[in-house]
């Protein structure tokens, strides 16, 4: 299949995305956030909670005198390390319990502090690199089935129940397991601690839960002879911290969008831009594939009208990702099958959009989301719509395929629902495996014309955004019909300007793919 | 007059139903028989396990056809629909103009931690749903869509500040009864703040029914497939009627 798209227009869109992102990157470089600083502490090995159940990274950051914060948490923490000779974990506990005050060490020479911290920075990078090597070894020894990788969610609220469901799904053909987070976690300005058994609409993302699920999937991978991937959500107010936890526990993918939290969770845009950059830098180093959230444009507004916005967001996400050091093969740009099933030729429009992304982002592991908006309680019709979604995915060469559930809109999936869904996907993708290679699209036909229209409209939208600036464009509701103010939304109080001598030892090491240390 | 009806397969009163479920056992002939006996214990007769197979180690899936001897009297059942007043946007605007005499102030939100705004957006946003315009488009409604994850306290504070006439609470996540808990918290807080009678209180979501809404102390409940004009008509008619009866309002 070839849509014969205007390659000059594609280049123009990329240039526009570069022009849109550049001023935001300048803002990012001049700022940090509480979550970035807490991520630095987690990287250094600080974990655990106080007797009042405050996570130690939060407790320590709260203990940094306000005038010191602008220089980053690393320096005062390193000074205390140098003076006390403690390990970061032990020092973290002392500070959190009030038995040690960071300001006591204000006069410690910076060189001594940097020297004391260096080995813990190396240790963190080594720990992440080891997870990355482990993944490579797993994939070599236990290769995955060909894409689209079948991806299902588990969401019982109880990590131990999720584990049973995940292993069952893997046996039924799932290649990627996502543990949906408890609704509302994106708005918490801390990461919960320890294994959890209570959640609503999902299970809390904690490092202990990550480890429990990873161990269960490793065992299943070995039995099945193919590596089963694990994914979670680096979105909301704690993107950088979740990225650290995921890197430590060998998650393979993370939901990680540059604008999703702003538009759909009313998280402050400045907070999100700074947080997404640091989290993506970590993801790049950890070899974690990011998944972006363009599907949300389609669920909250008309899918046919929003197609250019989806493509525009893909260009912007790609640009932000590149600037954080992510290579194309770690950028899972999103799209979804959300056109009204009553619309004549809707399937043709879906094929046009999916194929358009395939041709514009040839090396990206595209993530394709299933129908949700038009799913009703009619599980039989839903199963049919999912089949058409499955066909679109395999014929346009999508990579990460989130399986649709016949019971979407009824309940979080039952174990049997997942099995039916996976059976549907396996059948369609087997029976039509090479269909896309066998057909040519009619020049000037509906699919080709639609793709050309979407690309042209996307270019026009990016022109408008570039002229206004991204933050102003978001305020003017150019994306998803949602308006957000640059200083509005949740988490703005956690954004601060960096002092001239700000220090982040991990940023200094220029984390990026294949650039350890 | 009673009118007893039971499931219809291909002839009246044959009682045919289809069932499917998962059992936490490895598949075997005995698992099929277990599924058959289980359906029998559910009260079904002529149970046929037409499909039984493993779906994972320790789990099997079954499809069953069976016969039910049960029947109900449909004429004796009352389930009032909140969407009974079929009116166009123009008719509703005219009714408000004439009988309320001012704009109706409407606020809606996904309450608690729920972030699924598809339903409330379909009702409130200008664009609406299935070609039926949302409440923002109505001339005689002043509409506030507060979005997702709005705390019940915040919604009540907003209601008092803006003297909201009609309050729409939406819940899509139903796990472990979180929807019921949130809906209840809202109606209780409105009561506690002494403003419950000032608002037309409406709940919505894919699993909401008008019957459930009544049990929770709401004036109406709207489920899947609801059109914005059905909600608008209910608000307009209910408020107009309250004003005519001289009942409390802002």
Interface residues (C-beta under 8 A of the other chain):
Chain A: X155 X157 X167 X168 X169 X171 X172 X182 X183 X184 X186 X187 X200 X201 X264 X265 X266 X299 X300 X301 X302 X372 X373 X376 X377 X409 X410 X411 X412 X414 X415 X416 X419 X420 X481
Chain B: X20 X21 X22 X55 X56 X57 X58 X59 X61 X112 X113 X114 X115 X117 X118 X121 X125 X127 X147 X148 X149 X173 X174 X175 X176 X178 X206 X207 X224 X225
